[in-house]
Amino acid sequence: MLRTRRVVALFGQARLMREADGRFQLEGGNRHDRLAAIEWSSMFLPEAVLAQRGRMSR
C-alpha cells in the first residue's frame, strides 16, 4: 500500500496536509493564511490537532 501525504485544504500559501499516520500538518503561508486555516479547521475539522512545521508552540 502506498502511504502518502494528502492536501486537505489550501489557505492562500498555507497548506493543510494529512500525514500517512493520520496527523494533520499546517505548512507555509503567512500569519493571515495560518489563522484562516486554524479557524476553518475549528469549524469543519474539530477533531484535528494542527501541527505547524518549523514553528514552536507558545
N, CA, C and O atoms as a Tripos MOL2 file, in Angstrom:
@<TRIPOS>MOLECULE
protein
  232   231    58     0     0
PROTEIN
NO_CHARGES

@<TRIPOS>ATOM
      1 N           0.8490   -1.1720    0.0000 N.3       1 MET1
      2 CA          0.0000    0.0000    0.0000 C.3       1 MET1
      3 C           0.8970    1.2390    0.0000 C.2       1 MET1
      4 O           1.8570    1.3250    0.7660 O.2       1 MET1
      5 N           0.5760    2.1750   -0.8520 N.am      2 LEU2
      6 CA          1.3150    3.4200   -0.9360 C.3       2 LEU2
      7 C           0.8000    4.3640    0.1390 C.2       2 LEU2
      8 O          -0.3810    4.7110    0.1540 O.2       2 LEU2
      9 N           1.6830    4.7780    1.0370 N.am      3 ARG3
     10 CA          1.2920    5.6810    2.1280 C.3       3 ARG3
     11 C           1.8460    7.0640    1.8130 C.2       3 ARG3
     12 O           3.0530    7.2990    1.8810 O.2       3 ARG3
     13 N           0.9460    7.9660    1.4700 N.am      4 THR4
     14 CA          1.3690    9.3040    1.0750 C.3       4 THR4
     15 C           0.6690   10.3630    1.9090 C.2       4 THR4
     16 O          -0.2860   10.0870    2.6340 O.2       4 THR4
     17 N           1.1700   11.5790    1.7830 N.am      5 ARG5
     18 CA          0.5300   12.7310    2.4110 C.3       5 ARG5
     19 C          -0.5180   13.2610    1.4430 C.2       5 ARG5
     20 O          -0.3830   13.1280    0.2270 O.2       5 ARG5
     21 N          -1.5780   13.8710    2.0080 N.am      6 ARG6
     22 CA         -2.6310   14.4270    1.1590 C.3       6 ARG6
     23 C          -2.9150   15.8660    1.5540 C.2       6 ARG6
     24 O          -2.8670   16.2200    2.7330 O.2       6 ARG6
     25 N          -3.2080   16.6870    0.5650 N.am      7 VAL7
     26 CA         -3.6170   18.0600    0.8250 C.3       7 VAL7
     27 C          -5.0960   18.0340    1.1860 C.2       7 VAL7
     28 O          -5.9200   17.5410    0.4150 O.2       7 VAL7
     29 N          -5.4340   18.5660    2.3650 N.am      8 VAL8
     30 CA         -6.8210   18.6270    2.8140 C.3       8 VAL8
     31 C          -7.4550   19.9170    2.3150 C.2       8 VAL8
     32 O          -8.5770   19.9050    1.8090 O.2       8 VAL8
     33 N          -6.7330   21.0420    2.4580 N.am      9 ALA9
     34 CA         -7.2640   22.3430    2.0450 C.3       9 ALA9
     35 C          -6.1180   23.3250    1.8650 C.2       9 ALA9
     36 O          -5.0360   23.1500    2.4250 O.2       9 ALA9
     37 N          -6.3720   24.3590    1.0760 N.am     10 LEU10
     38 CA         -5.3980   25.4320    0.8470 C.3      10 LEU10
     39 C          -5.9720   26.7410    1.3730 C.2      10 LEU10
     40 O          -7.1620   27.0190    1.2210 O.2      10 LEU10
     41 N          -5.1140   27.5310    1.9910 N.am     11 PHE11
     42 CA         -5.4870   28.8410    2.5390 C.3      11 PHE11
     43 C          -4.4090   29.8260    2.1180 C.2      11 PHE11
     44 O          -3.4110   29.9790    2.8220 O.2      11 PHE11
     45 N          -4.5860   30.4950    0.9940 N.am     12 GLY12
     46 CA         -3.5240   31.3530    0.4610 C.3      12 GLY12
     47 C          -2.3230   30.4820    0.1270 C.2      12 GLY12
     48 O          -2.4190   29.5770   -0.7010 O.2      12 GLY12
     49 N          -1.1980   30.7510    0.7670 N.am     13 GLN13
     50 CA          0.0070   29.9530    0.5600 C.3      13 GLN13
     51 C           0.1700   28.8410    1.5940 C.2      13 GLN13
     52 O           1.1330   28.0770    1.5300 O.2      13 GLN13
     53 N          -0.7560   28.7420    2.5420 N.am     14 ALA14
     54 CA         -0.7020   27.6970    3.5710 C.3      14 ALA14
     55 C          -1.4140   26.4460    3.0720 C.2      14 ALA14
     56 O          -2.4530   26.5200    2.4160 O.2      14 ALA14
     57 N          -0.8270   25.2900    3.3990 N.am     15 ARG15
     58 CA         -1.4100   24.0040    3.0290 C.3      15 ARG15
     59 C          -1.6910   23.1980    4.2880 C.2      15 ARG15
     60 O          -0.8170   23.0320    5.1380 O.2      15 ARG15
     61 N          -2.9130   22.7000    4.4000 N.am     16 LEU16
     62 CA         -3.2610   21.7910    5.4870 C.3      16 LEU16
     63 C          -3.1010   20.3810    4.9290 C.2      16 LEU16
     64 O          -3.8280   19.9700    4.0250 O.2      16 LEU16
     65 N          -2.1380   19.6470    5.4810 N.am     17 MET17
     66 CA         -1.7950   18.3190    4.9820 C.3      17 MET17
     67 C          -2.2260   17.2570    5.9850 C.2      17 MET17
     68 O          -2.1970   17.4800    7.1960 O.2      17 MET17
     69 N          -2.6260   16.0980    5.4630 N.am     18 ARG18
     70 CA         -2.8820   14.9370    6.3260 C.3      18 ARG18
     71 C          -1.7550   13.9510    6.0750 C.2      18 ARG18
     72 O          -1.5470   13.4900    4.9530 O.2      18 ARG18
     73 N          -1.0330   13.6370    7.1400 N.am     19 GLU19
     74 CA          0.0920   12.7120    7.0420 C.3      19 GLU19
     75 C          -0.4150   11.2830    6.8980 C.2      19 GLU19
     76 O          -1.5830   11.0000    7.1660 O.2      19 GLU19
     77 N           0.4620   10.3940    6.4760 N.am     20 ALA20
     78 CA          0.0950    8.9930    6.2890 C.3      20 ALA20
     79 C          -0.3800    8.3500    7.5880 C.2      20 ALA20
     80 O          -1.1870    7.4220    7.5590 O.2      20 ALA20
     81 N           0.1150    8.8360    8.7290 N.am     21 ASP21
     82 CA         -0.2800    8.2590   10.0170 C.3      21 ASP21
     83 C          -1.5330    8.9090   10.6050 C.2      21 ASP21
     84 O          -1.9220    8.5910   11.7280 O.2      21 ASP21
     85 N          -2.1750    9.8260    9.8500 N.am     22 GLY22
     86 CA         -3.4240   10.4330   10.2880 C.3      22 GLY22
     87 C          -3.2800   11.7990   10.9400 C.2      22 GLY22
     88 O          -4.2810   12.4740   11.1840 O.2      22 GLY22
     89 N          -2.0510   12.2170   11.2270 N.am     23 ARG23
     90 CA         -1.8490   13.5400   11.8280 C.3      23 ARG23
     91 C          -2.0380   14.6310   10.7910 C.2      23 ARG23
     92 O          -1.9150   14.3870    9.5910 O.2      23 ARG23
     93 N          -2.3390   15.8420   11.2600 N.am     24 PHE24
     94 CA         -2.5120   16.9980   10.3800 C.3      24 PHE24
     95 C          -1.3410   17.9460   10.5580 C.2      24 PHE24
     96 O          -0.8760   18.1670   11.6760 O.2      24 PHE24
     97 N          -0.8660   18.5040    9.4560 N.am     25 GLN25
     98 CA          0.2860   19.4010    9.4440 C.3      25 GLN25
     99 C          -0.0740   20.6490    8.6600 C.2      25 GLN25
    100 O          -0.5910   20.5580    7.5470 O.2      25 GLN25
    101 N           0.1930   21.8100    9.2310 N.am     26 LEU26
    102 CA         -0.0420   23.0810    8.5530 C.3      26 LEU26
    103 C           1.2980   23.6150    8.0840 C.2      26 LEU26
    104 O           2.2090   23.8110    8.8890 O.2      26 LEU26
    105 N           1.4220   23.8530    6.7800 N.am     27 GLU27
    106 CA          2.7040   24.2530    6.1980 C.3      27 GLU27
    107 C           2.5790   25.5400    5.4060 C.2      27 GLU27
    108 O           1.6050   25.7550    4.6840 O.2      27 GLU27
    109 N           3.5900   26.3960    5.5540 N.am     28 GLY28
    110 CA          3.7020   27.5980    4.7390 C.3      28 GLY28
    111 C           2.6800   28.6600    5.0850 C.2      28 GLY28
    112 O           1.9620   28.5730    6.0800 O.2      28 GLY28
    113 N           2.6420   29.6680    4.2230 N.am     29 GLY29
    114 CA          1.6900   30.7490    4.3910 C.3      29 GLY29
    115 C           2.1550   31.8120    5.3590 C.2      29 GLY29
    116 O           3.1060   31.6160    6.1160 O.2      29 GLY29
    117 N           1.4790   32.9290    5.3230 N.am     30 ASN30
    118 CA          1.7770   33.9990    6.2720 C.3      30 ASN30
    119 C           0.8410   33.8630    7.4770 C.2      30 ASN30
    120 O           0.0600   32.9160    7.5620 O.2      30 ASN30
    121 N           0.9280   34.8010    8.3890 N.am     31 ARG31
    122 CA          0.1230   34.7390    9.6100 C.3      31 ARG31
    123 C          -1.3730   34.6810    9.2850 C.2      31 ARG31
    124 O          -2.1080   33.8950    9.8840 O.2      31 ARG31
    125 N          -1.8200   35.5020    8.3500 N.am     32 HIS32
    126 CA         -3.2370   35.5300    7.9750 C.3      32 HIS32
    127 C          -3.6780   34.1750    7.4110 C.2      32 HIS32
    128 O          -4.7520   33.6820    7.7580 O.2      32 HIS32
    129 N          -2.8650   33.5740    6.5500 N.am     33 ASP33
    130 CA         -3.1890   32.2650    5.9700 C.3      33 ASP33
    131 C          -3.3220   31.2070    7.0570 C.2      33 ASP33
    132 O          -4.2600   30.4100    7.0490 O.2      33 ASP33
    133 N          -2.3660   31.2050    8.0010 N.am     34 ARG34
    134 CA         -2.3940   30.2090    9.0750 C.3      34 ARG34
    135 C          -3.5960   30.4010    9.9910 C.2      34 ARG34
    136 O          -4.2190   29.4260   10.4130 O.2      34 ARG34
    137 N          -3.9270   31.6640   10.3020 N.am     35 LEU35
    138 CA         -5.1040   31.9150   11.1430 C.3      35 LEU35
    139 C          -6.3960   31.4770   10.4530 C.2      35 LEU35
    140 O          -7.3000   30.9540   11.1040 O.2      35 LEU35
    141 N          -6.4840   31.6880    9.1480 N.am     36 ALA36
    142 CA         -7.6580   31.2340    8.3930 C.3      36 ALA36
    143 C          -7.7640   29.7100    8.4330 C.2      36 ALA36
    144 O          -8.8610   29.1680    8.5700 O.2      36 ALA36
    145 N          -6.6400   29.0250    8.3150 N.am     37 ALA37
    146 CA         -6.6340   27.5630    8.3640 C.3      37 ALA37
    147 C          -7.0650   27.0620    9.7360 C.2      37 ALA37
    148 O          -7.8280   26.1010    9.8360 O.2      37 ALA37
    149 N          -6.5840   27.7030   10.7870 N.am     38 ILE38
    150 CA         -6.9480   27.2980   12.1470 C.3      38 ILE38
    151 C          -8.4390   27.5290   12.3940 C.2      38 ILE38
    152 O          -9.1120   26.6860   12.9870 O.2      38 ILE38
    153 N          -8.9490   28.6680   11.9400 N.am     39 GLU39
    154 CA        -10.3800   28.9550   12.1140 C.3      39 GLU39
    155 C         -11.2330   27.9510   11.3410 C.2      39 GLU39
    156 O         -12.2150   27.4310   11.8700 O.2      39 GLU39
    157 N         -10.8580   27.6770   10.0870 N.am     40 TRP40
    158 CA        -11.6030   26.7320    9.2630 C.3      40 TRP40
    159 C         -11.6060   25.3440    9.9110 C.2      40 TRP40
    160 O         -12.6460   24.6890    9.9820 O.2      40 TRP40
    161 N         -10.4470   24.9070   10.3790 N.am     41 SER41
    162 CA        -10.3740   23.5680   10.9630 C.3      41 SER41
    163 C         -11.1750   23.4770   12.2620 C.2      41 SER41
    164 O         -11.7070   22.4160   12.5880 O.2      41 SER41
    165 N         -11.2630   24.5780   13.0020 N.am     42 SER42
    166 CA        -12.0610   24.5400   14.2320 C.3      42 SER42
    167 C         -13.5450   24.3510   13.9290 C.2      42 SER42
    168 O         -14.2760   23.7810   14.7390 O.2      42 SER42
    169 N         -13.9950   24.8260   12.7660 N.am     43 MET43
    170 CA        -15.4050   24.6800   12.3990 C.3      43 MET43
    171 C         -15.6990   23.3730   11.6630 C.2      43 MET43
    172 O         -16.7120   22.7260   11.9270 O.2      43 MET43
    173 N         -14.8180   22.9850   10.7450 N.am     44 PHE44
    174 CA        -15.1180   21.8610    9.8550 C.3      44 PHE44
    175 C         -14.3000   20.6020   10.1200 C.2      44 PHE44
    176 O         -14.5870   19.5470    9.5540 O.2      44 PHE44
    177 N         -13.2910   20.7010   10.9670 N.am     45 LEU45
    178 CA        -12.4420   19.5500   11.2690 C.3      45 LEU45
    179 C         -12.0440   19.6150   12.7480 C.2      45 LEU45
    180 O         -10.8560   19.6440   13.0710 O.2      45 LEU45
    181 N         -13.0440   19.6390   13.6490 N.am     46 PRO46
    182 CA        -12.7470   19.8950   15.0620 C.3      46 PRO46
    183 C         -11.8980   18.8140   15.7270 C.2      46 PRO46
    184 O         -11.2790   19.0710   16.7600 O.2      46 PRO46
    185 N         -11.8570   17.6230   15.1610 N.am     47 GLU47
    186 CA        -11.0580   16.5480   15.7580 C.3      47 GLU47
    187 C          -9.5680   16.6980   15.4590 C.2      47 GLU47
    188 O          -8.7410   16.0090   16.0570 O.2      47 GLU47
    189 N          -9.2290   17.5840   14.5480 N.am     48 ALA48
    190 CA         -7.8300   17.7550   14.1360 C.3      48 ALA48
    191 C          -7.0540   18.6100   15.1340 C.2      48 ALA48
    192 O          -7.5450   19.6260   15.6260 O.2      48 ALA48
    193 N          -5.8400   18.1730   15.4180 N.am     49 VAL49
    194 CA         -4.8830   18.9750   16.1730 C.3      49 VAL49
    195 C          -3.8090   19.3560   15.1670 C.2      49 VAL49
    196 O          -3.0880   18.4940   14.6650 O.2      49 VAL49
    197 N          -3.7040   20.6440   14.8730 N.am     50 LEU50
    198 CA         -2.7910   21.0850   13.8290 C.3      50 LEU50
    199 C          -1.3940   21.3090   14.3710 C.2      50 LEU50
    200 O          -1.1980   22.0210   15.3560 O.2      50 LEU50
    201 N          -0.4260   20.6920   13.7120 N.am     51 ALA51
    202 CA          0.9830   20.9680   13.9980 C.3      51 ALA51
    203 C           1.4670   21.9010   12.8970 C.2      51 ALA51
    204 O           1.0710   21.7710   11.7390 O.2      51 ALA51
    205 N           2.3220   22.8400   13.2700 N.am     52 GLN52
    206 CA          2.8550   23.7610   12.2750 C.3      52 GLN52
    207 C           4.3250   23.4570   12.0740 C.2      52 GLN52
    208 O           5.1210   23.5760   13.0050 O.2      52 GLN52
    209 N           4.6840   23.0700   10.8830 N.am     53 ARG53
    210 CA          6.0520   22.6930   10.5690 C.3      53 ARG53
    211 C           6.9780   23.8860   10.7510 C.2      53 ARG53
    212 O           6.7150   24.9700   10.2320 O.2      53 ARG53
    213 N           8.0560   23.6820   11.4840 N.am     54 GLY54
    214 CA          9.0620   24.7140   11.6500 C.3      54 GLY54
    215 C           8.6910   25.8040   12.6310 C.2      54 GLY54
    216 O           9.3630   26.8340   12.6880 O.2      54 GLY54
    217 N           7.6390   25.6030   13.4030 N.am     55 ARG55
    218 CA          7.2010   26.6240   14.3710 C.3      55 ARG55
    219 C           7.0980   25.9880   15.7400 C.2      55 ARG55
    220 O           6.7260   24.8230   15.8830 O.2      55 ARG55
    221 N           7.4330   26.7750   16.7360 N.am     56 MET56
    222 CA          7.3110   26.3300   18.1210 C.3      56 MET56
    223 C           5.9790   26.8230   18.6720 C.2      56 MET56
    224 O           5.5450   27.9280   18.3470 O.2      56 MET56
    225 N           5.3350   26.0220   19.4940 N.am     57 SER57
    226 CA          4.0910   26.4520   20.1480 C.3      57 SER57
    227 C           4.4280   27.4280   21.2610 C.2      57 SER57
    228 O           5.4450   27.2790   21.9390 O.2      57 SER57
    229 N           3.5680   28.4340   21.4520 N.am     58 ARG58
    230 CA          3.7660   29.3920   22.5430 C.3      58 ARG58
    231 C           2.6470   29.2800   23.5270 C.2      58 ARG58
    232 O           2.6270   30.0030   24.5240 O.2      58 ARG58
@<TRIPOS>BOND
     1     1     2 1
     2     2     3 1
     3     3     4 2
     4     3     5 am
     5     5     6 1
     6     6     7 1
     7     7     8 2
     8     7     9 am
     9     9    10 1
    10    10    11 1
    11    11    12 2
    12    11    13 am
    13    13    14 1
    14    14    15 1
    15    15    16 2
    16    15    17 am
    17    17    18 1
    18    18    19 1
    19    19    20 2
    20    19    21 am
    21    21    22 1
    22    22    23 1
    23    23    24 2
    24    23    25 am
    25    25    26 1
    26    26    27 1
    27    27    28 2
    28    27    29 am
    29    29    30 1
    30    30    31 1
    31    31    32 2
    32    31    33 am
    33    33    34 1
    34    34    35 1
    35    35    36 2
    36    35    37 am
    37    37    38 1
    38    38    39 1
    39    39    40 2
    40    39    41 am
    41    41    42 1
    42    42    43 1
    43    43    44 2
    44    43    45 am
    45    45    46 1
    46    46    47 1
    47    47    48 2
    48    47    49 am
    49    49    50 1
    50    50    51 1
    51    51    52 2
    52    51    53 am
    53    53    54 1
    54    54    55 1
    55    55    56 2
    56    55    57 am
    57    57    58 1
    58    58    59 1
    59    59    60 2
    60    59    61 am
    61    61    62 1
    62    62    63 1
    63    63    64 2
    64    63    65 am
    65    65    66 1
    66    66    67 1
    67    67    68 2
    68    67    69 am
    69    69    70 1
    70    70    71 1
    71    71    72 2
    72    71    73 am
    73    73    74 1
    74    74    75 1
    75    75    76 2
    76    75    77 am
    77    77    78 1
    78    78    79 1
    79    79    80 2
    80    79    81 am
    81    81    82 1
    82    82    83 1
    83    83    84 2
    84    83    85 am
    85    85    86 1
    86    86    87 1
    87    87    88 2
    88    87    89 am
    89    89    90 1
    90    90    91 1
    91    91    92 2
    92    91    93 am
    93    93    94 1
    94    94    95 1
    95    95    96 2
    96    95    97 am
    97    97    98 1
    98    98    99 1
    99    99   100 2
   100    99   101 am
   101   101   102 1
   102   102   103 1
   103   103   104 2
   104   103   105 am
   105   105   106 1
   106   106   107 1
   107   107   108 2
   108   107   109 am
   109   109   110 1
   110   110   111 1
   111   111   112 2
   112   111   113 am
   113   113   114 1
   114   114   115 1
   115   115   116 2
   116   115   117 am
   117   117   118 1
   118   118   119 1
   119   119   120 2
   120   119   121 am
   121   121   122 1
   122   122   123 1
   123   123   124 2
   124   123   125 am
   125   125   126 1
   126   126   127 1
   127   127   128 2
   128   127   129 am
   129   129   130 1
   130   130   131 1
   131   131   132 2
   132   131   133 am
   133   133   134 1
   134   134   135 1
   135   135   136 2
   136   135   137 am
   137   137   138 1
   138   138   139 1
   139   139   140 2
   140   139   141 am
   141   141   142 1
   142   142   143 1
   143   143   144 2
   144   143   145 am
   145   145   146 1
   146   146   147 1
   147   147   148 2
   148   147   149 am
   149   149   150 1
   150   150   151 1
   151   151   152 2
   152   151   153 am
   153   153   154 1
   154   154   155 1
   155   155   156 2
   156   155   157 am
   157   157   158 1
   158   158   159 1
   159   159   160 2
   160   159   161 am
   161   161   162 1
   162   162   163 1
   163   163   164 2
   164   163   165 am
   165   165   166 1
   166   166   167 1
   167   167   168 2
   168   167   169 am
   169   169   170 1
   170   170   171 1
   171   171   172 2
   172   171   173 am
   173   173   174 1
   174   174   175 1
   175   175   176 2
   176   175   177 am
   177   177   178 1
   178   178   179 1
   179   179   180 2
   180   179   181 am
   181   181   182 1
   182   182   183 1
   183   183   184 2
   184   183   185 am
   185   185   186 1
   186   186   187 1
   187   187   188 2
   188   187   189 am
   189   189   190 1
   190   190   191 1
   191   191   192 2
   192   191   193 am
   193   193   194 1
   194   194   195 1
   195   195   196 2
   196   195   197 am
   197   197   198 1
   198   198   199 1
   199   199   200 2
   200   199   201 am
   201   201   202 1
   202   202   203 1
   203   203   204 2
   204   203   205 am
   205   205   206 1
   206   206   207 1
   207   207   208 2
   208   207   209 am
   209   209   210 1
   210   210   211 1
   211   211   212 2
   212   211   213 am
   213   213   214 1
   214   214   215 1
   215   215   216 2
   216   215   217 am
   217   217   218 1
   218   218   219 1
   219   219   220 2
   220   219   221 am
   221   221   222 1
   222   222   223 1
   223   223   224 2
   224   223   225 am
   225   225   226 1
   226   226   227 1
   227   227   228 2
   228   227   229 am
   229   229   230 1
   230   230   231 1
   231   231   232 2
@<TRIPOS>SUBSTRUCTURE
     1 MET1         2 RESIDUE 1 A MET
     2 LEU2         6 RESIDUE 1 A LEU
     3 ARG3        10 RESIDUE 1 A ARG
     4 THR4        14 RESIDUE 1 A THR
     5 ARG5        18 RESIDUE 1 A ARG
     6 ARG6        22 RESIDUE 1 A ARG
     7 VAL7        26 RESIDUE 1 A VAL
     8 VAL8        30 RESIDUE 1 A VAL
     9 ALA9        34 RESIDUE 1 A ALA
    10 LEU10       38 RESIDUE 1 A LEU
    11 PHE11       42 RESIDUE 1 A PHE
    12 GLY12       46 RESIDUE 1 A GLY
    13 GLN13       50 RESIDUE 1 A GLN
    14 ALA14       54 RESIDUE 1 A ALA
    15 ARG15       58 RESIDUE 1 A ARG
    16 LEU16       62 RESIDUE 1 A LEU
    17 MET17       66 RESIDUE 1 A MET
    18 ARG18       70 RESIDUE 1 A ARG
    19 GLU19       74 RESIDUE 1 A GLU
    20 ALA20       78 RESIDUE 1 A ALA
    21 ASP21       82 RESIDUE 1 A ASP
    22 GLY22       86 RESIDUE 1 A GLY
    23 ARG23       90 RESIDUE 1 A ARG
    24 PHE24       94 RESIDUE 1 A PHE
    25 GLN25       98 RESIDUE 1 A GLN
    26 LEU26      102 RESIDUE 1 A LEU
    27 GLU27      106 RESIDUE 1 A GLU
    28 GLY28      110 RESIDUE 1 A GLY
    29 GLY29      114 RESIDUE 1 A GLY
    30 ASN30      118 RESIDUE 1 A ASN
    31 ARG31      122 RESIDUE 1 A ARG
    32 HIS32      126 RESIDUE 1 A HIS
    33 ASP33      130 RESIDUE 1 A ASP
    34 ARG34      134 RESIDUE 1 A ARG
    35 LEU35      138 RESIDUE 1 A LEU
    36 ALA36      142 RESIDUE 1 A ALA
    37 ALA37      146 RESIDUE 1 A ALA
    38 ILE38      150 RESIDUE 1 A ILE
    39 GLU39      154 RESIDUE 1 A GLU
    40 TRP40      158 RESIDUE 1 A TRP
    41 SER41      162 RESIDUE 1 A SER
    42 SER42      166 RESIDUE 1 A SER
    43 MET43      170 RESIDUE 1 A MET
    44 PHE44      174 RESIDUE 1 A PHE
    45 LEU45      178 RESIDUE 1 A LEU
    46 PRO46      182 RESIDUE 1 A PRO
    47 GLU47      186 RESIDUE 1 A GLU
    48 ALA48      190 RESIDUE 1 A ALA
    49 VAL49      194 RESIDUE 1 A VAL
    50 LEU50      198 RESIDUE 1 A LEU
    51 ALA51      202 RESIDUE 1 A ALA
    52 GLN52      206 RESIDUE 1 A GLN
    53 ARG53      210 RESIDUE 1 A ARG
    54 GLY54      214 RESIDUE 1 A GLY
    55 ARG55      218 RESIDUE 1 A ARG
    56 MET56      222 RESIDUE 1 A MET
    57 SER57      226 RESIDUE 1 A SER
    58 ARG58      230 RESIDUE 1 A ARG
